[in-house]
Amino acid sequence: MDSSSKNSPGTYQYVIVGAGPAGLQMGYFLKRAGRNYVILEASDVPGSFFRTNPVHRTLISINKRFNPFPEHEYNMRHDWNSLLSDDRDLLFTKYSKELFPSADDLVRYVNDFASKLKINIKYNTRVKEISKYKGNEPNVNFKILTTEGAVYKAEVMLVATGAVSERIPDEIKGKEHLETYGTHDVDPEKYEGKSVCIIGNGNSAFEAANNLAGHASLVHIFGDRKLKYAWETHFVGDLRAINNTILDMYQLKSLAVYVALLLQSVEKTPEGKYLCTFKDVVAHWEKKQGYYFLRPPAYDHVICCTGFNYVDLSIFAEDCKPETKAGGKFPKLSNTWESSIPNMYFMGTSMQCIDRKAASGFIHGFRYNIRTLSNFLNEKYNDVPYPTVKVDMNVDAIAKRIINRVSLGDSIYQMNDFLIHVVGIPDFEPGKEDMVKAHFYEDLPKPYVFESRRFFDKYKHVLVIKLVYGFDEFEKIAVANDFVHTPDFEVGRCHAFLHPRVAHYLNGEYQSQTLLHESFVLRYDVPGFLDQNPDINLNLLRNFVNKILKLEPGKEWNASFFGSKELFESRVFPFTEEEKKRVPDLSGYNACIPYSIDLMPR
């Protein structure tokens, strides 16, 4: 649609609220499918949130421009800022050379994306109220009233408003004395020689602390829990390395602190400072457990950086108000991102409320969720079946399709263990496999696959393909970066880093799984080492598929890491007798043995 002539008030099949990255992404897919849609944007530009956020102007989404392989999908795995489109000139990597780019570059990028692709946006249009439609017009479920009095009507409501307000804990007394992430002065020289208290435990708190750490006399950060590090949890929304300078300063005795104390109240002193009262949980005390209260010396500044709310209930009429979770922070969503109000969906950063493993809170995650949602919408409202690729029923074709998707696919990579691929294989008589095809479905939310059961009910055999970390297989777990040696190549189950797992279900019941070996470059179709069996991962899949479907009875492909048992044994040089005495006692491990274990000191 042309944004200059087809965005006037009226009836649309799809109305999107918000022209941030999520709204633009869905707008692109709806336009490409030829749908009747409009995006309502309160500002005069798309992506207006990024005009002011992050307040210190540096994104924590990676802009990795150079990669060792040429395929576009593979390179999108490492491009965290681009939106999906068929226009290869509309890649964010062309807008900045910085690994952590400026938010100003993102504003410029989304403006170009919207204008070049002619996304249908009605600017300067603020939604006042969304209510249920009570008229007689068919296939209309919502009435959208703007602050100017214009009325839009929609069959499907798509809410992409992103972070709508700062989240300040209600229980803090005197919170009117707090500065916030969005309101505090970002000029670090304003904090020279000042004592600063920051409330929060996420990236916004530590971003603010980093900015003033070289100027403030001391920086104390107080949160409500043990810190979660992204490099340990693999969740991009947890504390990132780019923001953890304060932790170095803390542990190196440089007048910075992080402690889990709960702020109870803030009082302004006659001197214009701020006296804070905190509560601590002391379950670890030997003599007496419970709570106690303490007050550090007054601070010059108290800055609250406790995150954002991702739903604005004020724009919904009482008959159309979606349920929320996490104290109103997120909308309550189904496994297809539908809210408690039928035909109303939420997109963008709010999608993380059903995904705390992958990247739904960032562009490089929700762009794939939105593509999947667009396919769900096409199926439900436009009678277009969910996309499928049909593959010949032979071992090589199925195995090669799987190895290709786990090696190149960007969605299954960025949305690891949340978006998965499903292979449905109908029943067939032996010798008549050429009469059926294997059906590949990509980018399905894992909870949806197992909740809906649509594939398990339709096909005799189902293969579920996902990329996962394997730390859960290790009984005595160490932190992620402690895994510093190579895994046991001949015991393929013990892999900690990201790797593919393929599970087999027969008539809806789990049977078995195989997993492929980890890779330094996160590809499973090329050898990671010069002296390994180059076809090990493909052969593991061939053997797995053949065992399930019995397409080539009795045949087995070489799946030894070095090519044979003899080669494996010849390449592992045994410890000397003296070194054997220094091998730690491994008898206590019932699961995988972490490959962070070294010989004991002499």
Secondary structure, 3 states (H helix, E strand, C coil): CCCCCCCCCCEEEEEEECCCHHHHHHHHHHHHCCCCEEEECCCCCCCHHHHCCCCCCECCCCECCCCCCCCHHHHHCCECCCCCCCCCCCCHHHCCCCCCCEHHHHHHHHHHHHHHCCCCEECCCCEEEEEECCCCCCCCCEEEEECCCCEEEEEEEEECCCCCEECCCCCCECHHHCEECCCCCCCHHHHCCCEEEEECCCHHHHHHHHHHCCCCCEEEEECCCCCCEHHHHCCCCCECHHHCHHHHHHHCCCCEEEECCEEEEEEECCCCCEEEEEEEECCCCCCCCCEEEECCCCECEEEECCCEECCCHHHECHHHCCCEECCCCEECCCCCCECCCCCEEECHHHHHHHCCCCCCCCHHHHHHHHHHHHHHHHHHHHCCCCCCEEEECCHHHHHHHHHHHHHHCCHHHHCCCCEEEEEEECCCCCCCHHHCEEEEEEEEEHHHHHHHCHHHHHCCEEEEEEEECCHHHECCCCCHHHCCCCCCCCCCCCCCCCEEEEEEEECCEEEEEEECCCCCCCCCCCCCCCCCCCCHHHHHHHHHHHHHHCCCCCCCCCCCCCCCHHHHHHHCCCCCHHHHCCCCCCCCCCCECCCCCCCCCC
